[in-house]
């Protein structure tokens, strides 16, 4: 519109001809675009002539993030940016189909949205809405659409009795629309942070944090605290040399910290499908707290496996039971450990959860009595008041030096997260298990292939990053019913699964599992996987070799599809491993360097230098070469490998390999790393794609990858937004 106004020569008070004005306008636009090509200075500042709209656009370009703003701050805070983009896309789709959107249009259209259609039919939704919006033909804008959505969600939740699965710690922490936070949990996590990070040289200026304030969310805004907390939970996950730790961070550096945090959180097993870098930069309390709770849980449950605590073998009787124990998720092992001691203590009721089964405090009293009888107060078994018993339980724990951030009220109210953390800390402090060498040797005889374990971990984390309905704790066990694999197949190739022929868990009939797995194999052959002499029953039986081979082909197919779908680069042609190899070598050569890799198993890649040169080629400012070693010893190789993994995650690559995979040149993991860097690089806007003509295509392409494995889904813009900018 502005362009037409100039072209008609209608500018008030102007003596310039239309052609002159068009020329001036074109020069001005070129000058604006040049801003996007500049490298960020060490101290960032905007030119004095830069208007606010252009500042916002610059932020969007530099981080790959396009935010949706709502005029009502309260309404804005009810949604994450991921949710807003999804709902905006849905709203625009309705408007395209209907021309205008009215109240009467919404019940049928919103029935497709999660959390509404399962509980309310169209008639019930319309009847409910007409109480608030009497005129069914009133036109609806996007903000009213959001309010209607919240109303229907609340009504659906009320109809279902408001029940939620509070024990789904990993899955629910960052995906709920009920944006309330528990002050008890906040105080508990603040105390945990104060305890474990109090000696950190960078954070000591901010610690201890006062739990009665919102300082936690303010401090988390630069991403440093969250990155360091991840390293407490899983030491060595992030190379702290890659964290931007200046006192005043510019927008690029802050965004890099959040990107590094989210990709590293995924790499240790957190579910971050519904949280983006902007949510962390804004310090959204429910999302920050949800992420922190997952990180702390991973830390507390880290020792609940036979590799780190072989004494757990005492919980079983023979080698078959040991294998079953190895396949249990940490929470189940913790419950099994607790019940093992409660049975010895004479407690009759089995504990099946960390909420209702422990809220009377009796189970805790018996557990602590058998683990530390020297500190028992006899009155703990005589009191009838649950609150008084909870107080005595915590006094007992304190005498054991293992009280951690729990109050009697939290026990009585059955707070599952805090009770789990309490029991996990007791386990860490005093597990009460035998150190019988005979028992431990039984655990050591179990097969423990390091390579298989690493690959299982990588595939498990990749599957969980896709945001499927079920959280995978052990690949070999959890894929045996076929459902998880069908969900993954549907994610990477929508519509390929025949859900009418699939059975959702829990599955009681064995042949139903075989049916699911037969369809998994059939689809694999359809996708041209190598599956000679493989049948669905092989997956049902838990054949580790075949399961790993299938998952690798599935992951590789996903990567190649993502690259092929970058139409303006590949023109829709099939991408091969050789294309990825050639691209990486060409990219490094373009910077004047002479490194190259002959194949994905080239032993020279073990020092990590080639990949650091590749990362520097795609983003020149991201590698600090003063931190790079020559990679001559194993220690230097590991330093380079750890650093390059953090640098890759810092720019936005979602990868699940370990430093050892690089040092040993694991061909599969090297391919995933190279493909991830290539995918990120090709998605970056160029001078051409910054033009209006390319925005729509680029946006629609990005939307199709919103849940991709190779990038942080929450930082992408939806196609509807880009097309309508």
N, C-alpha and C positions, 0 to 999 in steps of 0.2 A: 504493500500500500504506500509506504514511504517512497519507494522507487517511482511509482506512477505519478505521485504528487510532484516530484522533481521533474519528471520527463515532460509534464504538461506545462512547465514553466510557470507554475502557479505560486511559487514561493513569494510571500508578501515582501515587498520592498526590494526584490532582487532585480537587477538589470541584466543578469546573465541569461544567455540563451539556453533552451532545453538541452542542447548537445553539450554545452559547457558544464551544465549542472550534472549531467549524467557522468561526464568524465571525472568531475570532482568527486562525485559519489563513489565511483569505481575505485579511485585512488585511495579514498578514505577507507573503503572496505578492505583493500589490500593491506593498508597500514594496520588495520585491526587484526587481520589474520596473521600478520608477522609477529604479533604478541605471542601467539600460541607456539611459534617456532623457537622462541628464545629459551635458552637453558636457564634454570632457576639460579639466581645468585645465592651466595652464601648467606647473606642477610636479605630476606625477602621483603620487598616493598612494592606497592603499586604506583605506577606513574600518576601524577596529579590529575591528568586529564581523563583517567579511566573512569567511566560511569559505573554506578552500582550494578547495572544489568550485566555489563561486560565482566566485572569482577566475579559475579556468580557463574557466568559462563566459563571463565577461566578456571575456577575451582572445579567445575564439572569436568572440563577437559583433562585437567592434570591428574585427576584421580579415577577417571572412568566412571564417575558416579553422577547420576542425575536425580536430584531429590524432588519429591512432590510436596509442595507446601499447601497447608490448609489454613484458612484465615483464623479459625478458632483454635487457640493453643491447646485447649483441653481435648478437642477432637483429634488434633495432630498427635497428641501423646498417647492415644488409645491404640495406635498402630505402629508397627515397624515400617521402614521404607519398603521392605520386601512385600509386606501385606498391602501397603498403599499402591505399589505398582501393579500388583495382581488385581486388586479391586478396581483401579483406574482402567486397566485393560478390559475388565469385564463390563464396566459401565459404558465405555466407548463402543464396545461390541453391541450392547443393547441399543444404544443410540443410533448406530449405523443401520441396524435392522428395522427399528421402529420409527426413525425420523425424529421423534421426541420421546422422552421417557416420562411416564406418569406413575403415580402410586399403584394403579391397577396392574401395571406391567411387572412390578417387582416380585410379587410372591412366586410366580412361575419361574422367573429368571433366577431368583436367589435360592430356589430349591436345589440348584446345582452346586451351591457353595457349601463348603465343609462346615459341619456343625449346625446346619439348618434343615436341609432336606432329610436327614436321618431321623429327625424328631418331629417336624411339622409338615403337614401336607399343604397344598396351595390354598385350600379353603380356610384352614385354620390361620394361616399367615395373613390372608387378606382381612379376615374378621378382626384379627388383633390389630392390624395397622389402621383400620378405619376408625378405631377408638382415638387414635392420635391425629389422624389425617382424614377428616370426614369427607372431603371432596376427593374421590378416587382418581379424578382426571387432572388433578394439579400436576404441573410439570415439575420434574425433579432435577436438581443439579447434582454435582458430584458430592457436595457436602451433605445434602439431604440423603443421598444414596448411602453414605457412610453411617449416618445416624440411624437410618432404617435397618441397616445391616446389624449394628450394635443392638438395637431393640429386639430384632428377631433372634439374635444369638442369645441374649439374656432370657427371652421368653422360652426358647428351646431348652436352655439349661435348667430353667425353673421346672419345665415340664418333666425333664429327666430326673428331677430331684436334686439337681445341683451336684450330682456325684462326679467326682474326678478320681483318677488313679494317682493318688499322691505318692505312691512308691515308684512311679516311672520317672526316677530322678534324671537319668541321662536324656530321656526323650522329651520330657515335658518342660524342662527348665527354660527353654528359649522359644517355645512355640505357642504358649497360651495367650489368649486375648484378655484374660483376666489380669490386668496390669496392676496388681497389688503386690506389695513386698512384705515379708515377715520381718518385723523389727528384731525378733529373737534370732532369726537366721542371720540378719545383717550384723548384729552384735557378735554372734559366734564367728562369722567369717572375718570380721574386723580383728577380733582377738587372735585368730589364726594367723592372719597377715602380720599383725604386730609382733607375734612370736617368731615367725620364721624369716621375716625380712628385716628384723630390727637392726641387724648389723650391716645391711647393704649400704655401701658408701653413697650411692646416688639418692636412695630413698630416705636416708636417716634425717634429712631435712623435714620430711613430711610425717614421719612416724614418731611416736605412736598416733594412730588415727583415733579420733573420738567417735565411738559408736553411736552416740546420741545425735550426731550431726550427719549431714550428707557429704562430708568431706571425702569419703571413700569414692563417690561417683565423680567428684571434681578431680581428684588425683588420678583416677583411671582414664581421664580424657586424653592424656598424651600417649597412652599405650604402654609406657615403660613398666608400670607396676604389674600389669597383666602378663607381659612377656616374662618378667622375672618370676612371677608366681607359677607359670608353666614350667620353668626350669626347676623350681622347688619340687613340683609334682613329678616331673620326669627329667631328671638331671641330664644336661647335654642336648636337650631337644633344640634349643636355640643357642647359636653362637652369639654371646652377648656383645661381641665386637660389631655385630650387624645392627644392634639396636641404636636408634638415634637418641642420645642421652644429653643433648644440650639443654640448658635451663630454659631457653626460649626456642621452641621448635617452629619452623615455618610450616605452611600447610602441606607441602610435599612430605616433609619428614614425619609429621604427625600421621598422615595417611599411610606412609610406609610402615610405621610401627603397628598400626591397627591391622594392616594387611598381613604382616608377619605374625601377629598374635592370632588372628583367626585361622590362617593356614596351619600354624603350629598346633593350635588347639585341636583342629581336625586330625592332625597327625598323631596325637596321643589318645584320640578316641572320643573327643567331645562332639556333641551334635550342635552344629551352628548353622543349620539350613536357613533359619529365619532371622539371622542377625547379620548386619553389614557394618562396614567401617564407619559410616556416618552415625549409626546408632551408638557406637562406642565413643565417637568424637563428641556427641551430644551428652554423653553420660547418662543414657536412659536407665533408670534404676533397676527395673525388672529384668532387663536384658543383661546388664553388667552383673547383677547379683546371680542371675541364672548361669552365666558363664563361669563366674567364680566358684559357684557351688559344684559345678561339674569338675573343674580343675582340682578342687580340694578333695572331692570324692575319689578321684583317680589316685591322688597322692596317698590317701588313707587306706585304700584297698590294694596298693601296689604289691604288698608282701603276701597277699592271699593266693598264692599258687605254689605248686610243689617245687618249682625251680628255686624260688627264693626262700621258701620255708618247707624243707623236706619233711619236717616233723609232722606236717599235716597228714602224712600217710597213716598216722595213728587213728585217724577217723574211719578207716576202712579195714577190711579183713583180708582181702586177697588182691592179686594183681589186676583182676578184672574190675574190681571196685575202684582201684587206683586210677585206671583209665577213665572210668566214669567220673571220678572226682576231678580229673584234669580238664574235663570238658564242661564243668560247671562254671557259671559266671561268678565273679568274686563275692557278690552279695549272697548267693546261695551257699557258697563255701563258708562265709561268715555265720550264716544261720545254722549250718550243719555243725560248725565248731561250737557255737553257743549251746545247741541242743545236746551235743556230746557231753559237755560239762554239766548241764542242767540235769541230765539223766543220772550222772554219777552223784549229783548233789541230792537226788531224791525228789526233784521237781517233776510233777506228773504231767503237766500240760505242755504239748509241743509248741514252740514259738515259730510261727509261719511268716511273720512280718515284723517290722520295726515301728508299728503304730498301735493298733488296738490290742495286740497280744502283750505289750509291755507297759501299757499306760498305768497299770496299777502298781508298778514298781517291784512286784514280787519276783519276776524272773531275774531282774538286775540284782536283787538282794541275794538270791541263791547263787548266781554266777560269781559275784564278788566274794561271797563267803567261801566257795570252794577254791577260788584262785588265790585269795589272801585271807585265810581264816584268822590270822594274827591281828587283823584290824577290825574284826566284826564287832558290832555293837548288838548284844542279844536282843535289845528292845526292837530291833528292826523287824523281827518276825512276830512280834506281839501287837504292834500298832495296827489299828483298823483303818486309820485315815491314810488314803493313797498319797496325799500331799506330804504328810509327815514322813511316810516311808520313803518318798522320793528324796526328801531332804537328807535322811539318814544314808541313803544310797550314795549321794554325792559327797557326803562327809567321809564315807568309807573309801570312795575313789580318791578323794583328796589325800587321805592318809597313805594311799598307794602311790602318790605323786602322779596320778594319771587323770585328774579331773580336767576336762577340757570344754570350757565354753557352754555348759549346759545348765539350765535352771530347773528346779522342781516343777515349775509350771510347764516347761517344755515336755517333761516326761509324762505328766498327768494329761496333758492335751494330746499326747501321742504324735508329736512332731516326727515324721518318719526320717527326714533328712538329718536332723540333729541326733536322734537316737541311733541311727546307723553310724554317724560319725563318732558318737560316744563309745559304741561297742567296738568299732574299728580301732579306736585309740587304746582301748583296754587290751585288745589283741596284740597291738604293737608293743605295749608295755609289758604284758605278762600273759603269754598264751597258754601256759599250763600244760604244754604238750611234752611228751617224753623225748629224750635225746637218745633213745635206744638205737644203737648202731645197726642192729638187725633190721629194724623197721625202716631206717633211713636207706639202707642198702636196697631194700625192695623198691623204693622210689627211684633210686639211681639206675636200676636195671631197666626201667621203662625207656622206650625209644625216645631219643631227644635229638633229632636231626636239626641242627642249627639253621641250615638253609631252608628246610621245610617250614620251620617255625617263623623265620623272617618273612617268607613269601605269604604264609597264612596271615601274618599280622598286616602286611601291606594290602592284601585283598580285602581283609575284614574292614580295615579303616576306609578303604575306597568305597566298599558297599555302604557302610554307615554314612559316608559323606553325601550319598545320593538322596538321603531323606526318606527312605522306605518306611513302611508302617512298623516293621519289626526291627529291633536293635539286635545286631549279630554279635554274640560274645565269643563264639567259637565257630569258625567257618565249617570245619569238617562235620560238626554236629548239627549246626543250624540250617545247613542247606539240604539235609537228607530228605526232608519232606517235599522239596522242589519249589515251595512257595516263594522263598527268598529269591531264588534264581529267576523265577517267572517275573517277579516284581522288577528285578534289575533289567531283564530283557525288555520289559515294557517301558522302562525309563529311557533306555538308550535307543530303542526302536519302537516308538509308540504305535499301538495297534497290532503288533505282531503276535501277541498272545491271545489265544482263544479262551477267554475267561469262563465261558460256559462249560468248558471241559476241565476246569481246574477246581480244586477243593481247597478251601481256606482252612488253616489250622484253627483249633486243634483237630488233628486227623486221627481217628481211632482205627479205621480199617486200613491195614497195610497196603492193599491193592490201590487205594486212592493215592498214596504217596508215590507208588510206581507210576500211576497215570500222570501225575504232575511231572515226574522226572522224565517220563517218556516224551512229554511235550517239550521239555527243556532240551533234550537231545535232538528231537525233530527240528526245532527252531535253529539249533546250532548248525545242523547240516544245511538248513535253508540259508544260513548266513555264511556257508562254505567253511565252517570250522573243520579241522582235522579230527574226526571222531570215528576212526576205523575200529570196528568191533566193540564200540561203546554202547551200552544200553542203559535205560533209566534205572534199572536195578543196581547198577554199579554205583550210582550216586546214593541210592537208598542204603546200600551196604556201607557207605562211608569210605570208598576207595580214595585214599588221600592223593595218590599220584594222578588219577583221572580228574578229580575235583580241581586240583591246582592247574592242570593242563587246560581244563575247560574255562576256569576263571581268567587265566592269562589270555586266552584267545578272546574272551569277552571284553576284557579291559583294553586289549590292543585294538579290537574292532571299534570300540567306543572312541578311542583316540583318533584313529584314522578317519572315522566318520566326522568327527568334529573338525578336523583339518580339511576334509573334502568339502564340508558345508560352508567354508569360507569362500564363497563363490567368486568374489572379485579377485581372489588370489589363485584358486585352483581351477576356475571355470567349470566346476562340477566334475572334474575328472577324478578317477580313483587315485588316492595317495598311497604310495608304497613306502616300505622301510628305506629303500634306496633314496627316495625323494627327501625324506627327513635327514638322512645322512648327508646328501649333497647340499641341502639348504644350510645345515650347520657349518659345513666346511666353507661354503661360499660366504657365509656371514662373517666368519672369522677372517677370511682372506680380505674382505672388503675394508677391514680396518688396518691393513698393511702388515698383519701378523702372518706367520708362516706355519702355525700349528695346524694339524689336521688329524682326523681319525680315519683309519682304514676300514673299520667296522665297529659294531657295537660291542665287540669283545676284544678290541684293541688294548693290549696291556698297558700301553703308554697313557691311557686315560686314568689310570689308578692314582696319579698325583693330583688330579682335579684341576690342573692348570688350563686345559683346553676348555672346560666348561666355564671357568671364570672368565676366559677370553670371550667366550660366546655370550655370556651375560653382559660383559662390558660392551660387546658389539651391539646388543639390542637396547641397552640402556647405559650409555657411557658413564653416567655419574654414580652408578650404584655400587661399583667395586672399588674398595680402597686398597690399592696395590701395595701399600706399605704393610698390610697385614698378611700378604700372600707369601708363603715360603717356597723354596725350590722343590719341595716334595721329594727329597732324596731318602729320608728315613720314614719308617712307618708312622712315627709321631708327627712328622711334618705333613705326610699324606693325610692323616686324620684331621689335622688342623685345617687344611685346605678343603677337605670334603665337608666338614661340619660348617665351615664358613660359606661355601657355595650353596649348600642346601638352604641355609638361612637367607642368603641373598636372593635365591630364586623364589622363596616364599615371600620375601619382602616386596618384590615387584608384582606379585600376584599369582605365582604358579602354585597350584595345589598338588603337592607330591608326597609320596608316602614311603620313600626309600630311606635307608640308614647310611651313615658314613661308610660302614663296612661294605655295602653294596657297590659303592664307588671304588673303594680301595681294592676290592677283589674283582672289579669289573664284571658285575652280574649283568649279563647281556640283557635280560628282560627289564631290569630296573634302569639300566643306562638308556634303553630305548624310551621308557616312560619319561625320564628326565628330559631328554632331548626334545621329544614331542611336546612336552608341556611348555618348554621355553619357546619352541616354534609357534605353538598355538597362541601364547600370550603376545609374542612379537607381531604376528600377522593381524591380530585384532586391534592393535594400536592405531588411532586415527592418524592419517597422513594429511598432507596439505590438500590432496584431492578430496579425501573423505570428509574434510571439514566443510566442504561446500554444501549448500542446501540440497543439491541434487543427489548427493550420495548419503546424506544423513538418514533418509528413510530406509534405504537398503541396508545400511550398516546397522541401524537400530533393529530391524526385523531379524537380521541374522543373529545379533547378540541375544535377542529374546529367546531364540530357539535353543540357546545353551544355558538357560537360567539355572539349571541344576546340574551343569556339567561337572565332571570330575577334575578338569584341568584348570579351573579358575574359581574364584570366590563368587558364587552366584549372586550374593547380595549386593555386589558393587556394580552390577550391570543395569543399563537402562532398558525399559520395556519398549517394544516396537511401537506401541500406541503413542507413548510420550514423544519418541523421536520423530515419528511421522507427523505429529501435530505441533511440534515446537515452532 
